[in-house]
Amino acid sequence: MKKTRNRAAKSATESAIRREMLRRFRDSTSSRTFGLRLREVRRGRVTLEMRAERRFLQAHGRVHGGVIALLADTAAALAVYSAVPARSRVLTLEMKINFLAGVESGAIAARGKVLRVGRNTGVSECEVRDSRGRLAAKALVTVAISPPPEPSPRSQKRKRRA
């Protein structure tokens, strides 16, 4: 019985994380500009996907490294975001990325996974794969974690009136 309750609570938590992530994702200009899609969200793990569009190619017909880095950074930061208290803020402090293979076309998937979350920082890794499953890049990302903002006196007045 206890395991069933724990599974239900975990499922509800992951559902809430997914809803918040989708809301933030919709509001993100970079996600819309680059066509990033949220494929999977679990606590501490996020998978994003995008298409290798012609406009993202560099002079040699491969997706530009900056676009791959944006995808990796976003997936890694969102993985940490999924593992911290609701409404916390995360901001990339450092990213190290190895580009291992060029991507010419098709879907590109980035899987971010938390390695460690502390009080003020989180560390995650991200693997970026092309449509054939080939490892195109591997990143290690450190993010700053800020606590959720305190409610403003104005928003508290509105709550009291309601």
C-alpha distance (Angstrom), angle and dihedral (degrees) to the residues before:
residue distance angle dihedral
M1 . . .
K2 3.80 . .
K3 3.83 91.9 .
T4 3.81 90.3 52.8
R5 3.83 91.3 52.3
N6 3.81 90.8 47.6
R7 3.81 91.0 50.5
A8 3.80 91.3 48.7
A9 3.81 91.6 48.9
K10 3.82 91.0 47.6
S11 3.80 90.6 49.0
A12 3.83 91.6 50.0
T13 3.80 90.7 48.5
E14 3.80 92.6 49.3
S15 3.80 89.6 47.4
A16 3.82 90.6 53.2
I17 3.82 90.7 47.1
R18 3.80 90.1 50.7
R19 3.83 92.7 49.6
E20 3.81 92.1 50.2
M21 3.81 91.3 45.1
L22 3.82 91.6 50.9
R23 3.80 90.7 49.5
R24 3.80 92.2 50.8
F25 3.78 91.2 42.8
R26 3.82 92.0 53.9
D27 3.81 89.8 51.0
S28 3.82 93.5 50.9
T29 3.79 114.7 104.7
S30 3.82 92.6 -161.0
S31 3.81 92.2 52.3
R32 3.80 90.5 53.7
T33 3.82 94.8 41.6
F34 3.81 94.0 52.0
G35 3.81 96.4 34.8
L36 3.81 95.5 -119.2
R37 3.79 114.6 177.4
L38 3.77 126.5 -161.1
R39 3.82 107.8 -129.5
E40 3.80 104.2 167.6
V41 3.78 136.0 11.8
R42 3.78 124.2 -176.4
R43 3.76 127.8 150.8
G44 3.81 104.6 -73.0
R45 3.82 94.9 1.8
V46 3.78 132.4 82.5
T47 3.80 131.9 172.8
L48 3.80 120.9 -161.1
E49 3.76 129.5 -178.0
M50 3.79 136.6 -164.9
R51 3.79 138.0 169.9
A52 3.79 122.2 -108.8
E53 3.79 95.5 -121.5
R54 3.79 123.5 -171.1
R55 3.81 91.4 -112.6
F56 3.83 90.0 62.2
L57 3.81 95.1 55.5
Q58 3.80 122.5 107.0
A59 3.82 124.4 -142.4
H60 3.82 93.5 -76.0
G61 3.80 94.9 54.0
R62 3.81 97.1 -102.8
V63 3.81 127.6 118.8
H64 3.80 106.8 -91.5
G65 3.81 115.2 -102.9
G66 3.79 90.7 -125.4
V67 3.81 90.5 60.5
I68 3.81 91.2 48.9
A69 3.82 89.1 48.0
L70 3.82 91.2 50.9
L71 3.80 90.0 52.5
A72 3.82 92.9 47.5
D73 3.81 93.7 45.2
T74 3.80 92.3 49.4
A75 3.82 94.2 48.6
A76 3.82 92.9 46.0
A77 3.82 94.0 47.1
L78 3.81 92.4 46.6
A79 3.81 90.1 50.9
V80 3.81 88.4 59.0
Y81 3.81 91.0 42.5
S82 3.81 88.8 56.3
A83 3.81 90.4 56.4
V84 3.82 101.3 48.7
P85 3.83 130.7 75.3
A86 3.81 115.4 -69.7
R87 3.82 115.9 -83.3
S88 3.82 92.8 16.0
R89 3.77 114.4 141.3
V90 3.79 126.3 -126.9
L91 3.78 126.7 -165.0
T92 3.80 127.1 -178.9
L93 3.81 112.7 -111.6
E94 3.78 99.0 173.6
M95 3.78 138.7 2.4
K96 3.78 130.5 -173.2
I97 3.78 116.9 -172.0
N98 3.81 133.9 -178.7
F99 3.79 116.4 -157.6
L100 3.80 106.7 -147.9
A101 3.81 105.4 170.6
G102 3.78 136.5 9.0
V103 3.79 120.4 -110.8
E104 3.78 116.6 -143.9
S105 3.79 105.5 171.4
G106 3.77 146.9 -17.4
A107 3.77 131.7 47.9
I108 3.80 121.2 -20.6
A109 3.82 117.6 -157.1
A110 3.81 126.6 -162.8
R111 3.80 120.8 -165.6
G112 3.79 115.0 -164.3
K113 3.79 119.3 -164.6
V114 3.81 128.9 -176.7
L115 3.79 115.7 -122.1
R116 3.81 97.0 178.1
V117 3.78 138.3 -7.8
G118 3.79 119.1 -162.0
R119 3.79 132.5 173.7
N120 3.82 95.7 -84.7
T121 3.81 106.2 12.0
G122 3.76 140.3 36.4
V123 3.79 131.3 -161.9
S124 3.78 123.8 -152.9
E125 3.76 138.8 166.0
C126 3.76 130.4 -141.3
E127 3.78 133.9 -160.2
V128 3.80 118.2 -159.1
R129 3.81 116.6 -158.0
D130 3.78 133.3 -176.0
S131 3.82 125.1 -130.2
R132 3.83 90.7 -84.2
G133 3.82 91.6 54.7
R134 3.81 93.2 -107.3
L135 3.82 114.5 150.6
A136 3.81 104.5 -113.2
A137 3.82 99.7 170.9
K138 3.80 142.8 -1.4
A139 3.80 122.4 -155.0
L140 3.79 137.3 -172.8
V141 3.80 113.6 -157.1
T142 3.82 132.1 -170.9
V143 3.80 117.5 -163.0
A144 3.79 134.1 -171.3
I145 3.80 113.9 -126.0
S146 3.80 118.7 -148.4
P147 3.80 120.5 -170.1
P148 3.79 119.4 -111.5
P149 3.81 111.7 -77.8
E150 3.78 116.8 -98.9
P151 3.78 113.9 -109.0
S152 3.78 111.2 -99.0
P153 3.82 118.9 -117.4
R154 3.82 87.5 -116.0
S155 3.84 93.6 57.1
Q156 3.82 90.6 46.6
K157 3.83 90.5 53.8
R158 3.82 89.4 53.1
K159 3.81 91.1 51.4
R160 3.81 92.0 50.8
R161 3.82 91.4 51.4
A162 3.80 93.7 50.8
